[in-house]
Amino acid sequence: MDAPWTDFDMANSITLEPGDRLLLRRGTLCNGMLKPMGSGTAEDRIHIEAYGDGVLPKIDAQGLQTAAVHLEDMSHVIIRNLELTNPGNLNEPHRGVYLTSLERQVKDVEIRDLYIHDVTGLVTFNGTAKRGGAIIANSAFESQQAQFDGVLVENNRIEDVGRSGIYFDGSSAGSSERPRATETWPAGGQRIVIRGNTLQRLQGDAIVAHGTDSAVIEDNVVSVGNLSGRDWLSPERNCSAGIWTWNSINTLIQRNEVSGYRFGQSPTDGCDGTGFDIDNEQEGTIIQYNYSHNNEGGFILLCSDDEPHTAHVRYNLSIDDGKAINTSPCKAPVVGTFSDIRMYNNTFVMPRPYTALETIPLEVIGNAGDFQFANNIVYATTPQTEPLACGDLCSNNLFFNMPVSGTEFVVGDPLFENVQWRGAGRLEAGEAFRIQPGSPAINAGLGLYPPQVDYFGNETPANPAIGMHQP
């Protein structure tokens, strides 16, 4: 090439070869959509990134294109160090990065170190709108071969987008083809890792893994979302949560921080708004070592529809969330139970720890099934007169400033290091809510499962402490 290109016409017209580098000069602004062609190899990937000195090169799709960067059926590609924006009307979805698998499997793609902001578009409660936002991966159901295998979404900064922050649709295989979590799912999205991203001010969900087998969502920081939430009983229903998965098996969600999720337009006009979600059509999900705080809808949403939907929710810290547990018949009129969901060794500190069906406080969970709630600290920061609804298998929990629930309960101050501490930072929060020597929580838990590690990486003994910290 004798001289740099000045628009995307040439870049979009050539087929990139293994080892090629498509570079954008720092400090420049390009309008339109970058949609290159070609694929690299495992040994020689294609690189799409910045060069030179100064601020990141910016691509502005101006709401006139489906995405600022669109990678279609491209494998072995690294995209990084770009600024992307795509402000448009609210009648159709827009994206920052759009990664699509149409006719073939897409392998080994890295999306890293991008700054994506002001991506506006359709924010309604349907699949089309959910596939709009900052980073969207979509296996487009045009071929059974459409699938992702090996995608890393890492260290991206995402701000002011609608509807989704990161929405990953890993496979064209339908939920009817998904096996049990004890089996493998070759047709599901494989080796999907979403790590170390920062997301702020989202109209809908922050991070969703859909159609995946053993996806990992870890070390992300999310703040303020569900800004378009609307009443769950209204025709304009619009429900979102921070981090969750659907039509998936064996998803690992760990060491994330989610805060500031709104319930909706008001305390009575909204739905969900939780930090995390055990939705329907998932099995083998693990949610562990996360920090959830100041989410209006609560720490976690539990859907009661499809069974089995096994999950372990353990060693998490919830501070000043709107409720401990939010339940919903997410597939009404189908209503199942919460069987095979296990919540244990979590720590809840909030003004009013309670369970609700969206806006309706529950005295009991009538369809709990064999839902288990054990070894949890439930600490009310203001005195309460109503107990926490926690099902029939509710045991060995510590309650403070509120009536007890279940059996083998413990009553007393858990002796946190600093119960007044509030703020951001998963590790800082954890340090404040360690239990001190002499805590009645120590050695008072039920030995439930083979040894795990706690919020800090300490091994869980045979006679564990109650809560997320094992001294």
N, C-alpha and C positions, 0 to 999 in steps of 0.2 A: 504494500500500500504506500503510495507516494505522499499522500496528504490525508489528514484526519477527515472522516465523514462529518457533515454538519447536521444531519438529520437521521431518522431511523429507516429511511427507505432502503438504503443499501444494506444496512445491518440486518434488516428483516428479509432480505431477498436472497442472501447467500446461505449455504449449508455449512455450518461449522464442523470442523474435523477434530478428531482426538488431539488434545494438547493445545488447541487454539485458545487465545485469550482475547475476549471482547472487552475493551477497557473504555471507561468514561472519565474524562479529565475532571479532576476536582475543581470546584468553583463554577462549573457550568450548569445551565438549565436546559433541559430538553423537554419539549412538549410532545405528547402522543403516547404510544405504547411500543415498548420494545418486545418483539416477538420473534426471536431467532429460531433457526432450525438446526437439526443435527444432533448427534450424541457423541460423547467421549467414550473412553474405555476405563476399566478399573485402574489401569496403569497410567493413563493419560486423560485426565478429566478436562472438560471445557471450563474455563474461568470467565465469569462475568463480574467485573468489579471496577474499582476506582484506580486511577493513577495520578501521580503528580502531588502537589502540595495544596493545602488549603482545606476548605469545608467540603463535605461530601457532595458529589455530583447529584443533581436533583432531576427526577423524572416526574413531570406533572401531566397526568392523563386528562385533566381538566373536566372530568365527568363525561367525556365524549367517547371513552374507550372502556372495554370491560375490565381492564387492569392497566397498571403502569408497566408491569413486567408479566408476560404470559409465556410460560414454558409448557409446550404441548408435546407429549410423547417424547420428551428428551431425557436421556439417562446420563449418569456420570457427569453431573454439572455442579459447580460451586458458584453461588451468587452471594456477594457480600459487599459491604461498605458503599451502600447507595442510600439516598433519601428519596422516598416515594410518597406521592400524594395523588388523590383522585376524588376531588369534591364534585358531586353531581346532584341531580335531582333525586327525589325520593320514590320514583316510579319503577326503578330497576336496581339490581345489585351492582355495586362497583367493588373493585379490589385493588390492593396494593400489589401483591404477588398472587398470581393465579397459576397453580401447578395442576395440570390436567393429564390424566391417562385416558385416552379415548380408544385406541385400537390395540395397545400392547402394554406389557408390564413396564413400569418406570422404575429404574434401579439407581440407588446411590446418588441422591441429590442432597446438597447442603444449602440451607438458606440461613445466612449468618450475618450478624452485625449490621442489620439494616435499621434505618429510622423511618418508620411508616406512620403518617399522621393525616388527619383530615380526609379520611375516606368515607364519604357519605353516600347513602343510597337507601334502598328499600329496607325497612326494619320490622316488617310484620312477622307474625308467628307462623311461618311455613318454611318448607325446605329450600325454596328458591331464595328467600331473604337470608336464611341462615348461611347460605353459601356465598354471602357477600361480606366483605370486611378486609382486614389487613393482610392476612396470609391464609389463603384458601386452597386446599388440595382436594381435588374432585375426581374420583373415578366415575366417569360420566354415564355408566350403564348402557353404552352403545356396543360394548363387546364384553363377553365373559372373561377375556384376557386382560381387561382393564384393571390394574392393581398397582399398588406401590410396595416396593421392597427396598428398604434402606433409605429413609429420609431423616435428616437431622435439621431441626428448626431451633436455632440456638442464639442467645445473646442479642435478640432483636428488641428495639424500643418501639412500642406501639402506643399511640395516643389519639384520642378523639376519632373513633371509627364506629360505623354502623354496618351490619348488625353484629358480626362476630369478630373477635380478635384473631384467634387461630382456630380454624375449623378444618378438621382432617377427615376426609372421606376415603378410607383406605382401600375399599374393594367394591366391585360391582356386584358381588354376591349378596343376595338378599338374606334377611334374618332367618327365613325358613331353612336356609342351608347351613346356618351356623351350628357347629357341634357343641357339646358340653365342654366345660373348662378343663376337664381331665383329658381331653383329646387335643390334637393339633388341628389347625384350620389353615391349610395351605392357600386357600382362596382369599383369606383375610389379609389386610395390610400387614406387612411384616417389617420388623426392625424399625419401628417408628419411635423417634425420641424427640420430645419437645422440652427443652431445657434452658434455664437461665434467662428467660425472656421477662421484660417488664412491660406491663399493660396498664393503661390508665384511661378512664372515661370512655366506657363502652356502652353503646345503646343496648346491647344484648349480652350474650355469653362471652366469656373470656377465652377459654380453651376447651375444645370438644374433640375427642377421638371417637370416630364412628367407623364401623366396619373393620376393626383392627384385632390382631392377635398379639397379645403381650406388649402393647404400647407402653412407653414410659413417659410420664409427665412429671418433671421434678425441678425443684429450685427456681420456680417462677414466682414473680411478685405481681399481684393483681390488685388494683384499687379503683373503686367506683365503677359500677356497671348496672345493668338492667334499667337503664335510664328511660327506655321505652316500655317498661312493664305496665300492664293493664290488668284489670280485674279478671280472675280466672273463670268467673261465671258469665262474663260479658261476651258479646259477639266479637269484640275487639281484643279478646284475650291475647296477652303477650307475656310469656314467662321465660325468664332466663336465670342462670346460676353462674357461679364463677368458673369452676373446673368440674367436668363430668365426662362421662362416656356413654355410648349407646350402641346397640348391635355389636357387641364386642365380647371378647373373653380375655381374662387374665391381665387387665390393665393395672399398672402400678402408678399411683398418684402419691408423691411423697415430697416432703420438705418444701412445700409451697407456702406462700403467705397470700391470703385473700382478705381484703377489707373493703368496707364502704359500699357493699352491694345494696342497692335500694330495693325496697319491696315493690315500689311502683310510683304512681303519681301521688298517692297518699296512703295512710295505713289501711284504708279499706278499698283502694283502687289499685290493685297490683296482685302479683303472685310470685311464688318461689323467692327469688332474691337472697338465696343462701350462698355461703362460700363454696359448698360442695354438694354433690347430688349422686345418690344411688338410684338411677333411673331404671325404667323397665328395659327388657331385652339386653341384659348384660349378666355376665357370670364370672366369678373368680376375681372380682375387683378388690384391690387393697388400697385403702386410703390411710396413710400413716405419717406421723411426724410433721404434720402441717400446723400452721398458725392461722387461725381464723379470728377476725375481730371486727366489731362494729358493722356487721352485716345485718341489715334490717330484717331479712327473712329468716335469719338464724344460721346456725353452724352447718346443718346438713338437711337436704331434702331426701325423703324416702318415698319411692313410688311402690304401689301395692299391687301391680297388675299382673305381670308375667312371672310365672314360676317355672323352673327355679331361677332365681337371680341372686346367687350367693355373693356375699361381700364381707370383708373384715374392715372395720373402722376402728383404728387403734392408735394409742399414744399421740393423740392430737391435743392441741391447746385451743380452747375457745374462750375469748375474752370479750365481754360486752356485746355479744351477738344478740339479736332480737328475741331469739328463742333457742332452746337446745336442739329440738327436733321438729322439723316441719314435715308433715305427711301430705300425700296427695294421691287420689285415684287418677294417675296420669293418663290412663287409657279408658276412662269412664265411657260407657256404662260397665265395662269389665272391671271388676274389683276383686283382687286376690288378697293375699296376706303378705306379711313381712318375714315369712319364714326364711331361714338360711342367711339372714343378715345378723352379724355379730358386732356389737359395739362394746369395746372393753378398754380399760386403762386410758380413758380420756379425762381431761380436766376441763370443767366448765365453770367459769366465773362470770356472772352477769346479774343485773338487777332482778330479773324474774326468770328463773330457769323453768321452762314449761314446754309441753308438747302441743302442737296445734295441727289442725287440718287447714292449712293456709291461714285464713283469718279467724278460724273457730278454735278456741282453746278446748283441749280434750281432757276429760277426767280419767278416761281409760282409752287404751288402744284396742278397740273392739275386734279388729282383724289382725292382731299381732302375730298369730301363729306361733312358731317357735323362735321368734325374734328374741335375741339375748342382749341384755344390758347389764354389764357386770364390771366391777372393779373401777368404777368411774367416781371422780370427785365432782360433786354438784354443790357449788358454793353460791348462795344468794347474797348479793351485796346490800340488799334491803330486805327486811324481814318479810317472809311469805306465809300465807295461811293455807295454800293449796299445794299438795304434793305433785311430784313429777309423774306423769303417765309413762310407764316404761315397760309394759307387757307383763306376762306371767313368769318369764325367766329373768327376773330382775333381782339381783342378789349381790351382796358384798360391795355395795356402793356407800360412799361417805357423803352425808348430807349436813350442810351447815346453814343455819338461819332459815330453815324451812322444814316442813313435816317430812318424815321418812317415807320411802316406798320399798316394796319388795321384802326380801328376807335377808337375814345375816347382815343387816345394815350396820353402819358405824355412824355415830353422831359426834360432832366436835369440830373444833378449828383445826384444819389440816396443817397449820403453821407454815404458810408460804414464806419465802424469803422476803418478799416485798409486795404485799397484796395491793398496795396503792399504785404500783407501777402501771403506766399506760404508754403505748407508743408503737412505732413500727420497728420491725426487726425480729425475725424468727428466733435467733439465738438470744438476743437481749430479753425478749419476752420469756423464753424458757428459763433463763437464769433467775428472773424475778419470781417465777412460780414453781421453783424447786420446793420440795418439802424439807423442813429442818429436822434435826434429831429430836426425838420425842413426839413426833407427829403420830396421831392415832391411825394414820393411813399405813404406816410401816408394818409389813408382814400381815396385813389384814385382808389381802386379796385372795381370790379363788384361783388355784392353779388350773389354767384353762387349756393351754396349748404348749407344744414344745417350746423351749426357750427362744425368745426373740430378743431384740434390744429395744431400749426405751427411746424417748425423744432425743436423748443425748448420746446414744450409742452404748449405754450400759446394758449388760446382759440381765435379763429377767430371771430372778431366782425361782426355785420351785414354789416358795411361799411369797408371792410378789406383794409389793406395796400397791395400794389403790392409787390410781391416777397415772399421769404420763411420765412421772419421774420415779426411777428405781434407785434409791440412795445406795 
